[in-house]
Amino acid sequence: MPTDSTNLGRETPQSLSILLSDYWVAVSHTSGVSIDQVAAQSLLAPARCCLKNIGRVGAANESACVIAERDPASTIEESLVEKAFAYLREMSQILRDKYDMK
C-alpha cells in the first residue's frame, strides 16, 4: 500500500487489490505455493505507521481548508491515515471475495 500522499491519492482499493493479487500470482509461480495459500496466509498492512508527504494533502484530493471545514478537529495527517486504513478494510474484502475466503 502506498504510504505517500501523492500515490495514495492516485489509487483505489480496487486498483491496489489488483496490483497485490498480481504480486501474489508471481510469488505463487516462482515458489510453487498455490495462489490460494499465498492469499490465505497474507497480511495486509500499511508499509509504515506514518504517511510521507503529508503536507501535500494529495491523498484526500482536497485542500487543507476543505478538510478543516469538514472536521476542524481532524488534521491532514489523521485524514490520510484514516483513508489508508479504510483502503485496507476494502482491499481485504475485495481479496477475500476474489479468493473465496470467509
Stockholm file with secondary structure:
# STOCKHOLM 1.0

chainA/1-102         MPTDSTNLGRETPQSLSILLSDYWVAVSHTSGVSIDQVAAQSLLAPARCCLKNIGRVGAANESACVIAERDPASTIEESLVEKAFAYLREMSQILRDKYDMK
#=GR chainA/1-102 SS CCCBHHHHHHCCHHHHHHHHHHHHHHHHHHHCCCHHHHHHTCCCCCSSSSCBSGGGCGGGSSCHHHHHHHCTTCCHHHHHHHHHHHHHHHHHHHHHHHTTCC
#=GC SS_cons         CCCBHHHHHHCCHHHHHHHHHHHHHHHHHHHCCCHHHHHHTCCCCCSSSSCBSGGGCGGGSSCHHHHHHHCTTCCHHHHHHHHHHHHHHHHHHHHHHHTTCC
//
